[in-house]
Amino acid sequence: MPFSIEFLIVATGLGIFWGYHLWHFFQIKRTPLATSTGFNNKARSIWIKHIRENSLDILAIQTLRNWTMAATFLASTSILIALGVLSFALTTDGLSEIAHELNYLGSQSHTILLIKALFLAADFMFGFISFILAVRFYNHASFLINIPDNYNLSINSESEFTAINQGALCYNLGMRAYYFSIPLAFWLLGPIWMLICALIVTFVVYKLDHGI
């Protein structure tokens, strides 16, 4: 019985969080400028054209370097947290001791707690991969943005925008993994905490997605 109740509560929390993201995905397709993602995509397109037309190569590289440094820091943090969670979950019984004190309407099984920790570690692993891909696309864009137009390589502002936009997409996915890690972390304490946290995080993400 506790497992079925926990499953129902967790499914509700996940449905709220990912249901919002599904709605937001279609909103970006329909009315992109009503979202911060669509607005930033448009702003990046204008920025690249401005860089190209005014030969502001140094400014472009400095900006891309800042984006790369931010993605690198977050990637390093993600992998450290993931390894820390795995180490804590697999080598100690502290996970069970913490969860038992606050776990209302949830399963007390150590196996279930271990699965929760593995989900949390997998989430940070996904964030690590996303940020690493963002670094890859930003480095690629730094080369494209400095290639002169007279070499006839079919490279233009659209090519640079695609590379930078792919990097921004991966960066955004990495940040979503960070957001999702909060409900997952509270799930270790019990499904009720996870549901409450999912509601709060979804509201905060909504405000961020529409606070242009």
C-alpha positions in Angstrom: 0.0 0.0 0.0 2.7 2.6 0.8 4.4 1.9 -2.5 1.2 2.5 -4.5 0.5 5.7 -2.6 4.0 6.9 -3.2 3.8 6.0 -6.9 0.6 8.0 -7.2 2.0 11.1 -5.5 5.3 11.0 -7.4 3.4 10.5 -10.7 1.4 13.6 -9.9 4.5 15.7 -9.2 6.2 14.5 -12.3 3.1 15.1 -14.4 2.9 18.7 -13.2 6.6 19.4 -13.8 6.9 17.7 -17.2 3.4 18.6 -18.3 4.3 22.2 -17.9 7.5 21.7 -20.1 5.4 19.9 -22.8 3.0 22.9 -22.8 6.0 25.3 -22.9 7.6 23.4 -25.8 4.4 24.0 -27.9 4.2 27.6 -26.8 7.7 28.2 -28.1 6.7 26.8 -31.4 3.5 28.9 -31.6 4.4 32.2 -30.0 8.2 32.2 -29.4 8.5 35.9 -28.5 6.1 35.3 -25.6 8.8 33.2 -23.9 12.3 34.0 -22.8 13.7 31.2 -24.9 12.1 32.5 -28.1 13.1 36.1 -27.2 16.7 35.1 -26.5 16.9 33.1 -29.8 15.8 36.3 -31.7 18.3 38.4 -29.7 21.1 36.0 -30.5 20.3 36.2 -34.2 20.4 40.0 -34.2 23.6 39.9 -32.1 25.4 37.6 -34.7 24.4 39.9 -37.6 25.6 42.9 -35.7 29.0 41.1 -35.0 29.3 40.2 -38.7 28.4 43.6 -40.1 30.7 45.5 -37.8 33.6 43.0 -37.6 33.4 42.8 -33.8 35.4 39.6 -33.6 37.0 40.3 -30.2 33.7 41.0 -28.6 32.2 37.8 -30.1 35.1 35.7 -28.7 34.9 37.3 -25.3 31.2 36.6 -25.1 31.6 33.0 -26.3 34.4 32.5 -23.8 32.1 33.7 -21.0 29.4 31.2 -22.1 31.9 28.4 -22.4 33.3 29.1 -18.9 29.8 29.1 -17.4 28.9 25.8 -19.1 32.3 24.3 -18.1 31.7 25.2 -14.4 28.2 23.8 -14.4 29.4 20.6 -16.1 32.1 20.1 -13.5 29.6 20.7 -10.7 27.1 18.3 -12.2 29.6 15.4 -12.4 30.9 16.0 -8.9 27.4 16.0 -7.4 26.5 12.9 -9.4 29.5 11.0 -8.1 28.9 12.3 -4.6 25.3 11.1 -4.6 26.4 7.7 -5.9 29.2 7.4 -3.3 26.8 8.3 -0.5 24.0 6.0 -1.6 26.2 3.0 -2.3 28.6 3.1 0.6 26.5 4.2 3.6 23.2 3.7 5.3 22.7 7.4 6.0 20.2 7.6 3.2 17.8 5.3 5.0 18.3 7.1 8.4 17.5 10.5 6.9 14.5 9.4 4.9 12.8 7.4 7.7 12.5 10.5 9.9 10.5 12.5 7.3 9.1 9.9 4.9 5.3 10.3 5.1 3.2 8.0 3.0 6.3 6.6 1.3 8.0 3.2 1.1 10.6 2.5 3.8 12.5 0.0 1.6 16.2 0.7 1.3 16.1 -0.6 -2.3 13.5 2.1 -3.2 15.7 4.7 -1.6 18.7 3.5 -3.6 16.7 3.7 -6.8 15.7 7.3 -5.9 19.4 8.2 -5.4 20.3 6.6 -8.7 17.6 8.7 -10.5 19.1 11.8 -8.9 22.6 10.8 -10.0 21.3 10.1 -13.5 19.7 13.5 -13.7 23.1 15.2 -12.9 24.8 13.0 -15.4 22.3 14.2 -18.0 23.1 17.8 -17.0 26.9 17.0 -17.3 26.4 15.7 -20.9 24.2 18.7 -21.8 26.8 21.3 -20.6 29.6 19.4 -22.3 27.7 19.6 -25.6 27.1 23.3 -25.0 30.9 23.8 -24.7 31.4 21.8 -27.9 28.9 24.0 -29.9 30.3 27.3 -28.4 33.8 26.3 -29.4 32.6 25.4 -32.9 30.9 28.8 -33.2 34.0 30.6 -32.1 35.7 29.3 -35.3 32.8 30.0 -37.6 32.4 33.5 -36.5 36.0 34.4 -37.4 36.0 32.9 -41.0 35.9 35.6 -43.6 33.1 35.7 -46.1 35.4 35.7 -49.1 36.5 32.0 -48.7 33.3 30.7 -50.3 32.7 28.1 -47.6 28.9 28.7 -47.5 29.4 30.0 -43.9 27.3 33.0 -42.9 25.4 34.4 -39.9 22.9 31.6 -40.3 25.6 29.0 -39.8 26.9 30.7 -36.7 23.4 31.2 -35.3 22.7 27.4 -35.7 25.9 26.6 -33.8 25.3 29.1 -31.0 21.6 28.2 -30.8 22.5 24.5 -30.4 24.8 25.4 -27.6 22.2 27.5 -26.0 19.7 24.6 -26.3 22.1 22.2 -24.6 22.8 24.8 -21.9 19.1 25.2 -21.3 18.6 21.4 -21.1 21.4 21.3 -18.5 19.7 24.0 -16.4 16.4 22.0 -16.6 18.3 19.1 -15.2 19.4 21.3 -12.3 15.8 22.4 -11.7 14.5 18.8 -11.9 17.2 17.7 -9.4 15.4 19.7 -6.6 12.2 17.6 -6.6 14.3 14.5 -7.0 16.4 15.4 -4.0 13.4 16.0 -1.9 11.9 12.7 -3.0 14.6 11.1 -0.9 12.8 12.5 2.1 9.4 11.3 0.9 6.8 11.7 -1.8 4.9 14.5 -0.1 8.1 16.6 -0.1 8.7 15.8 -3.7 5.1 16.9 -4.7 5.4 20.2 -2.8 8.8 20.9 -4.3 7.6 20.0 -7.8 4.8 22.6 -7.5 7.2 25.3 -6.2 9.9 24.6 -8.8 7.3 24.5 -11.7 6.0 27.9 -10.6 9.5 29.3 -10.4 10.5 27.9 -13.8 7.3 29.3 -15.3 8.2 32.8 -14.0 11.8 32.4 -15.4 10.5 31.2 -18.8 8.2 34.2 -19.1 10.2 36.9 -17.4 11.8 38.4 -20.5 
